[in-house]
Each structure stands twice: as C-alpha cells, then as structure tokens.
Amino acid sequence: MKPNTSIAMKMLIEQVQSALPFERPEHEICAGKCVGCPKKMLEYMGSELDHYQCQLDNEVIPSLGEISDLARVAKKVHRSMARNSLV
C-alpha cells in the first residue's frame, strides 16, 4: 500500500536529514575546495526541512508537487555536497 502524502513527506525529511552533513561544524564545511557555497546550501535546505516539518506538525497535508519539489532540491544540494567532498 502506498503511503499518504504526509507519511511520504516525513520519510523524505528523514532521508534528507540523514544524507546531508547538517551535524558537521562550520570549519569543516568551509574548508578545502568550494564549489558553490555548501554552508548556504545547508542553511537553505535546513530552512526548507523546518518549514515542511512545521507544516506537518500543524497537520497541513503536503501536495505531491511539494514532495517532488523538495526531493528535487535535496538531490541538487546533495550533488553539490558530493562535489565539495562533504558526503
């Protein structure tokens, strides 16, 4: 059985949080080569995750488009983190 959109969004948020280096200190993120700004990308991604988590906490049901958009942005940020050797 397919999960509803709220469960799918929760699962996506958990996957993104575990895949990106949110727990790393700033001096490790900003060290070495820098393709784009990994610090700003992580801040942006963190704010997006917080936004959607807040919506879920307030029982706002996400649309499939919102899930798709978050997944697309997360993939781009993950690729950037890989280019910076952070994941």
C-alpha positions in Angstrom: 0.0 0.0 0.0 1.3 3.5 -0.9 1.9 5.9 2.0 -0.2 9.1 2.1 1.5 12.4 1.3 2.1 13.2 5.0 3.9 10.0 5.6 5.8 10.3 2.4 6.9 13.9 3.4 8.0 12.7 6.8 10.1 9.9 5.2 11.7 12.3 2.7 12.6 14.7 5.5 14.2 11.9 7.5 16.2 10.7 4.4 17.4 14.2 3.6 18.5 14.8 7.2 20.4 11.6 7.3 22.0 12.1 3.9 23.3 15.7 4.3 26.1 16.8 6.7 24.0 19.0 9.0 25.9 17.9 12.1 29.3 18.9 10.7 30.9 22.0 12.2 31.2 25.1 10.0 35.0 25.0 9.9 34.8 21.5 8.2 32.1 22.6 5.8 34.0 25.7 4.7 37.5 24.0 4.5 39.0 22.8 1.2 37.6 23.3 -2.2 34.4 25.2 -2.5 32.0 24.6 -5.5 29.1 26.8 -4.7 28.7 27.7 -1.0 28.0 24.5 0.9 27.2 26.4 4.1 24.5 28.5 2.4 23.1 25.4 0.7 22.8 23.6 4.0 21.2 26.6 5.7 18.7 26.8 2.8 18.0 23.1 2.9 17.6 23.2 6.7 15.1 26.0 6.5 13.1 24.1 3.9 13.0 21.0 6.0 12.0 23.1 9.1 9.2 24.7 7.0 7.8 21.3 5.9 8.2 19.8 9.3 6.3 22.7 10.8 3.5 22.2 8.3 3.3 18.5 9.1 3.2 19.4 12.9 0.3 21.7 12.1 -1.5 18.9 10.2 -1.2 20.7 6.8 -1.3 17.9 4.2 1.5 18.4 1.6 0.8 18.0 -2.1 2.6 15.7 -4.4 4.2 18.7 -6.0 5.6 19.9 -2.8 7.1 16.5 -2.1 8.6 16.4 -5.6 10.0 19.9 -5.3 11.7 19.1 -2.0 13.1 15.9 -3.4 14.5 17.7 -6.5 16.1 20.5 -4.4 17.6 17.9 -2.0 19.1 16.0 -4.9 20.8 19.1 -6.2 22.1 20.1 -2.8 23.4 16.5 -2.3 25.2 16.6 -5.6 26.8 19.9 -4.6 27.9 18.4 -1.3 29.4 15.5 -3.2 31.4 17.9 -5.4 32.7 19.5 -2.2 33.6 16.1 -0.8 31.3 16.5 2.2 29.2 13.4 1.7 
